[in-house]
Amino acid sequence: MRHFGLSEAAADTIRRAHAVQPVAAIQSEYSLWTRDPEPEVLPLCEELGIGFVPGPTRGRLPDRKVASMSSLGVNDLRAGYPRFTPRRWRPTTAVVEAVELLAAAKGATAAQVALAWLLARGPNIVPISAHAPGPRGGKPRRGRGEPSDEDIAAIEARWPGSRSPGERLPPAVLKLSER
């Protein structure tokens, strides 16, 4: 095996695996409102030269079809996610609104701004996106929606990474990635 990666791994697991065989990439949920990898995993990936592939967010951005908790269907898995409880609904909407305002000002979509935010987070971060090269022949769109330093500061002021919108998954599922 020449290259391998890990998914949803904790920093200790990454360090142990990398000591045995160099890890090529880590895949984990990471976005404007899922910032769990920032304190430990992202710095470790940068330190060890490991690529980081942020997976799609389990949530609303850019899914505007979900206007409220009551619009989640009975088979919608998000109804069981802590962020989608009635108490957390409004706070999680704040980041979506901030991104949409910025997108409108830039003549872009919320998805383009969210992707540009990820691309601006570091050179070793390569998002999974409909705009990424792949079998459909898409090309990354980096110009439109590219957030300036001021734009990022405005988003961070509205939704600082240190303030959590609630756990992204039920506790029993999150426990699986702590190993």
MARLUM-518753 format. One line per 5 residues: their letters; for each residue x, y, z of N, C-alpha, C, CB. Coordinates in steps of 0.1 Angstrom, whole numbers, m for minus. Glycine has a CB too. Example, Ala and Ser with C-alpha at 12.3 -4.5 7.8 and 13.67 -1.06 7.14 Angstrom:
as = 132/m57/78/123/m45/78/132/m33/78/113/m45/90 | 128/m22/71/137/m11/71/129/0/79/141/m6/57
END
This chain:
mrhfg = 8/m12/0/0/0/0/9/12/0/m10/0/12 | 6/21/m9/14/34/m10/9/45/m1/16/38/m24 | m4/47/m2/m11/58/5/m23/53/12/m14/69/m5 | m26/59/23/m39/56/30/m43/68/38/m38/43/39 | m56/68/41/m61/79/49/m70/74/60/m69/89/40
lseaa = m74/83/68/m83/80/79/m95/89/78/m76/81/93 | m106/84/84/m119/92/84/m123/94/98/m130/85/75 | m127/106/102/m132/110/115/m123/105/126/m146/104/117 | m110/106/124/m100/102/134/m96/113/144/m88/96/128 | m94/109/157/m89/118/167/m74/121/165/m93/113/181
adtir = m69/131/171/m55/135/169/m46/124/174/m52/148/177 | m49/117/185/m40/107/190/m40/95/180/m45/102/204 | m51/92/174/m52/81/165/m43/84/152/m66/78/161 | m45/97/148/m37/101/136/m22/100/139/m41/115/132 | m18/105/150/m4/104/154/2/90/155/m1/111/167
rahav = m6/81/161/m2/67/162/m1/60/148/m12/59/171 | m11/63/140/m11/57/126/0/62/118/m25/60/119 | 3/75/119/13/81/111/27/76/115/13/96/112 | 29/72/127/41/67/132/44/53/126/41/65/147 | 34/46/122/35/32/116/37/33/101/23/23/120
qpvaa = 28/41/95/28/43/80/23/57/78/18/32/73 | 31/65/70/26/79/67/12/80/62/36/86/57 | 4/88/69/m10/90/65/m10/101/54/m18/94/78 | m17/98/43/m18/107/32/m29/118/35/m21/100/19 | m40/114/40/m51/123/42/m60/119/53/m59/124/29
iqsey = m67/129/59/m77/128/69/m90/134/63/m73/135/83 | m100/126/64/m114/131/60/m122/133/73/m120/122/50 | m128/144/74/m137/147/85/m146/158/82/m129/150/98 | m157/158/88/m167/169/86/m160/182/91/m180/167/94 | m160/193/83/m155/206/87/m161/216/78/m139/206/85
slwtr = m166/226/84/m173/237/76/m174/249/85/m187/233/71 | m180/259/80/m183/272/88/m189/269/101/m191/281/80 | m197/259/102/m204/256/115/m201/243/121/m219/257/113 | m191/236/115/m186/224/121/m171/225/123/m190/211/113 | m166/231/134/m153/235/135/m145/226/144/m152/249/141
dpepe = m150/214/147/m144/205/156/m129/202/153/m151/192/156 | m125/200/141/m110/197/138/m101/208/141/m109/193/124 | m105/221/143/m96/232/144/m86/231/155/m104/245/145 | m90/228/168/m80/229/178/m69/218/178/m87/228/191 | m72/206/173/m62/196/174/m58/190/160/m66/185/183
vlplc = m68/186/153/m66/178/141/m60/186/130/m79/172/135 | m65/198/127/m59/206/116/m44/210/119/m67/219/114 | m41/215/131/m27/218/133/m18/205/132/m25/224/147 | m23/194/136/m15/181/135/m13/177/121/m22/170/143 | m24/179/112/m22/176/98/m12/185/92/m36/177/91
eelgi = m12/198/95/m2/207/90/12/203/94/m6/221/94 | 13/200/107/26/196/113/32/184/106/25/193/128 | 24/174/103/28/161/98/28/161/83/20/150/103 | 23/171/76/22/172/62/11/163/56/35/167/56 | 0/162/63/m11/153/60/m22/162/53/m17/145/72
gfvpg = m27/158/42/m38/165/36/m51/163/44/m41/160/21 | m59/174/44/m72/173/51/m83/175/41/m73/184/62 | m93/166/41/m104/166/32/m117/168/40/m105/153/23 | m122/180/40/m134/183/48/m146/177/40/m136/198/51 | m153/168/47/m165/162/40/m177/171/41/m168/149/47
ptrgr = m187/168/34/m199/176/34/m205/177/48/m209/171/24 | m211/188/51/m217/191/64/m230/183/65/m219/205/66 | m233/178/76/m246/172/79/m254/183/84/m245/160/90 | m261/189/76/m269/201/81/m276/208/70/m261/210/88 | m276/222/71/m284/230/62/m276/238/52/m291/239/70
lpdrk = m264/241/54/m257/249/45/m252/241/33/m245/256/52 | m256/243/21/m265/254/16/m279/250/14/m259/259/3 | m284/240/22/m297/235/20/m308/244/26/m298/221/27 | m313/253/18/m324/262/22/m338/256/22/m323/275/14 | m339/244/17/m352/237/17/m357/235/31/m351/224/10
vasms = m348/235/41/m352/232/55/m354/246/61/m341/223/62 | m366/251/62/m368/264/67/m370/264/83/m381/270/61 | m374/252/88/m376/252/103/m375/237/107/m390/258/106 | m375/235/120/m375/222/126/m387/214/121/m375/222/141 | m398/220/120/m410/213/116/m410/208/101/m422/222/118
slgvn = m401/214/93/m400/210/79/m391/197/77/m395/221/71 | m385/193/88/m377/180/87/m387/169/86/m367/179/99 | m385/160/76/m394/148/75/m391/138/85/m393/143/61 | m400/129/87/m398/118/97/m387/109/94/m411/110/98 | m383/108/81/m371/100/77/m359/108/76/m374/93/64
dlrag = m359/120/79/m347/129/78/m338/127/90/m351/144/77 | m326/121/88/m317/118/99/m313/130/107/m304/112/93 | m314/142/102/m311/154/109/m320/156/121/m311/166/100 | m332/151/121/m341/153/132/m335/147/145/m354/146/129 | m325/138/143/m319/132/155/m305/138/159/m316/117/153
yprft = m301/148/151/m289/155/154/m291/166/164/m283/161/141 | m282/167/174/m284/177/185/m285/191/179/m272/176/194 | m279/195/168/m280/209/163/m293/212/158/m270/211/152 | m301/202/155/m314/205/150/m326/204/160/m317/195/139 | m322/204/173/m332/205/183/m338/219/183/m326/202/197
prrwr = m350/221/188/m356/234/188/m348/245/194/m370/233/194 | m341/241/205/m333/251/212/m321/256/204/m328/245/226 | m316/247/195/m304/251/187/m307/256/173/m295/239/186 | m320/255/169/m323/259/156/m319/273/152/m338/257/153 | m323/282/160/m320/296/156/m306/300/156/m327/306/166
pttav = m298/295/166/m283/298/166/m277/292/153/m277/293/178 | m281/281/149/m274/275/137/m278/282/124/m278/260/136 | m289/289/125/m294/297/113/m285/309/111/m309/301/114 | m279/315/122/m272/327/121/m260/326/111/m266/331/135 | m253/315/111/m242/314/101/m247/313/87/m233/302/105
veave = m258/306/85/m264/305/71/m267/319/66/m276/296/71 | m274/327/75/m278/341/71/m266/349/68/m286/347/82 | m255/348/76/m243/356/74/m236/352/60/m233/354/85 | m236/340/57/m230/335/45/m239/340/33/m228/320/45 | m252/339/34/m260/343/23/m259/358/21/m275/340/26
llaaa = m258/366/31/m256/381/29/m243/384/22/m256/388/43 | m233/377/26/m220/379/20/m220/374/5/m209/371/27 | m227/363/3/m228/358/m11/m235/367/m20/m235/344/m11 | m246/373/m15/m254/382/m23/m246/395/m26/m267/387/m15 | m238/399/m17/m229/411/m19/m219/408/m29/m223/416/m6
kgata = m214/396/m30/m204/392/m40/m209/387/m53/m195/382/m33 | m222/385/m54/m228/380/m66/m225/365/m68/m223/387/m78 | m225/358/m56/m222/344/m56/m233/336/m49/m208/341/m49 | m231/323/m48/m241/315/m40/m235/313/m27/m244/302/m47 | m243/309/m17/m238/306/m4/m229/294/m4/m250/302/6
aqval = m231/284/m13/m222/273/m15/m209/277/m19/m228/263/m24 | m208/287/m29/m195/292/m34/m187/299/m23/m197/301/m46 | m194/307/m15/m187/313/m4/m182/303/7/m197/324/3 | m191/294/10/m187/284/20/m175/276/15/m199/274/23 | m175/272/2/m163/265/m4/m151/274/m4/m167/261/m18
awlla = m152/287/m7/m141/296/m7/m135/298/7/m145/310/m13 | m144/298/17/m140/299/31/m131/287/34/m152/299/40 | m135/275/30/m127/263/32/m114/264/25/m135/250/28 | m114/268/12/m101/269/5/m92/279/11/m104/273/m10 | m97/289/18/m89/299/24/m83/295/37/m97/312/26
rgpni = m87/283/43/m83/279/56/m69/273/56/m92/268/61 | m64/269/45/m50/264/45/m47/256/32/m48/255/57 | m34/255/28/m31/249/16/m32/234/16/m16/252/13 | m33/227/28/m35/213/28/m49/209/29/m27/207/40 | m59/218/28/m73/216/29/m79/215/15/m80/226/38
vpisa = m84/203/11/m90/201/m2/m104/196/0/m81/191/m10 | m114/205/m1/m128/201/1/m134/192/m9/m137/214/2 | m143/184/m5/m152/176/m14/m163/185/m18/m157/163/m7 | m164/187/m31/m174/197/m35/m179/193/m49/m168/211/m35 | m191/198/m52/m196/197/m66/m188/205/m76/m211/201/m66
hapgp = m181/215/m71/m173/224/m79/m159/218/m81/m172/238/m74 | m155/207/m75/m142/202/m76/m140/193/m88/m138/194/m63 | m128/192/m94/m126/184/m105/m131/169/m102/m112/184/m110 | m136/163/m112/m141/149/m109/m147/143/m122/m151/149/m98 | m155/133/m121/m160/126/m132/m169/135/m141/m168/114/m128
rggkp = m175/145/m136/m183/154/m144/m175/165/m151/m194/160/m135 | m162/165/m148/m153/175/m155/m154/189/m149/m157/175/m169 | m159/190/m137/m160/204/m131/m147/210/m128/m169/203/m118 | m146/223/m127/m134/229/m123/m137/238/m111/m129/238/m135 | m127/239/m102/m129/247/m90/m132/261/m94/m118/246/m80
rrgrg = m141/268/m87/m144/282/m89/m138/289/m77/m159/285/m91 | m127/295/m79/m120/302/m68/m122/317/m68/m106/299/m67 | m125/323/m79/m126/337/m80/m139/343/m74/m125/342/m94 | m150/338/m79/m163/343/m74/m166/338/m60/m174/340/m84 | m170/347/m51/m173/343/m38/m161/342/m29/m179/330/m38
epsde = m149/345/m34/m136/344/m26/m137/354/m15/m124/347/m35 | m137/350/m2/m138/359/9/m125/367/11/m143/352/21 | m126/380/13/m115/388/17/m112/385/32/m117/403/14 | m101/391/37/m98/390/51/m109/396/59/m84/396/54 | m115/407/54/m125/414/61/m138/406/61/m128/428/54
diaai = m141/399/50/m153/390/49/m151/379/59/m154/384/35 | m140/373/60/m138/362/70/m139/367/84/m124/356/68 | m134/379/87/m135/385/100/m150/387/103/m128/398/101 | m158/392/93/m172/394/95/m180/381/98/m179/401/83 | m176/371/91/m182/358/94/m178/353/107/m178/347/83
earwp = m166/354/111/m161/349/124/m167/357/135/m146/350/124 | m170/370/133/m176/378/144/m191/373/146/m176/393/140 | m197/369/135/m211/364/136/m211/350/141/m218/365/123 | m201/342/138/m201/328/142/m187/324/145/m207/319/130 | m182/328/157/m168/324/160/m166/309/162/m163/331/173
gsrsp = m155/304/157/m153/289/158/m154/284/172/m139/286/153 | m151/292/182/m152/287/196/m166/285/201/m144/297/205 | m176/291/194/m190/289/199/m196/278/191/m198/302/197 | m200/267/198/m205/256/191/m220/257/189/m202/243/199 | m225/252/178/m240/252/176/m246/240/182/m243/253/161
gerlp = m238/232/190/m243/219/195/m235/208/188/m258/218/193 | m236/197/194/m228/186/188/m234/182/174/m229/173/197 | m225/178/165/m230/176/151/m237/163/149/m218/176/142 | m234/153/159/m240/140/158/m244/136/172/m231/130/152 | m253/126/174/m256/121/187/m244/116/194/m266/110/186
pavlk = m243/118/208/m231/114/215/m226/100/213/m234/116/230 | m234/90/211/m230/76/209/m222/75/196/m242/67/209 | m226/83/186/m219/82/173/m206/89/174/m228/88/162 | m206/101/180/m193/109/182/m183/101/190/m196/122/189 | m187/93/199/m178/85/207/m169/75/199/m186/77/218
lser = m175/71/187/m168/62/179/m155/68/173/m177/57/167 | m155/81/171/m143/88/165/m133/92/175/m147/99/157 | m135/89/188/m126/94/199/m115/84/201/m133/95/212 | m115/73/194/m104/63/195/m92/66/188/m109/49/191
END
